[in-house]
Amino acid sequence: MQKRFNIKAVAPNALKAMIGLESYLSQCGISRTTKELIKIRASQINGCAFCINIHTQDAIKNGETQQRIFLLTAWREAGDIFTAEEKVVLAITDEVTLIHQQGLSDETYTNALQFFNETQIADIIMAVVTINLWNRIVLSTHLLIGESLA
């Protein structure tokens, strides 16, 4: 697989908009741990090795355990490895990433309201949407592990 083009060179304003989303997310109330779980899980679903590589490293630097990262692909079956709050975030991640299946279900949204207010849920959705955008850019441009977006 050969890299197709540099997104920064071809569409610099689009990349700036993406960085703007990242800037917003860096200031929102979602914990770093939660953001990395979202990024890893969505990237697993989308098969984005580039993003899985980056975000597993970032998660470990932020104190995430290898066991939880290894079990993320089977989070529903992982018992109490993930908190009830994290499981709701992961359900949102799965459902928004796989939007073509059913979208964010009423059940998951109702469960989320037990832990989060509407602003927090919006921020979780924005985090999921943003990593899905990055996954699509990376996969469409054939960006390889170790290369730079810039």
Secondary structure, DSSP 4 states (H G I P E B T S, - for coil): ------HHHH-HHHHHHHHHHHHHHHHSSS-HHHHHHHHHHHHHHHT-HHHHHHHHHHHHHTT--HHHHHHGGGGGGSGGGS-HHHHHHHHHHHHHHTTTTT-S-HHHHHHHTTT--HHHHHHHHHHHHHHHHHHHHHHHHTPPTT----
